[in-house]
């Protein structure tokens, strides 16, 4: 059963988070709390590893650690 978008009045499927016509947000997307916790732990561990590698002079590993942290951050934001 379709319902109407409060913004444009077009029909919208009941499981939609946004209107397919006007992109009006109908409800907040929810993420898994466990996935968020795992992401935070991995970010902290990755940061600690990157910082320890910076102080030991291993730049390749430092860049890899920073890339992993950035990737996790981007992935976490896409899950929201």
Helices and strands as residue ranges (DSSP letters): E 3-4, E 11-12, H 33-56, H 59-78
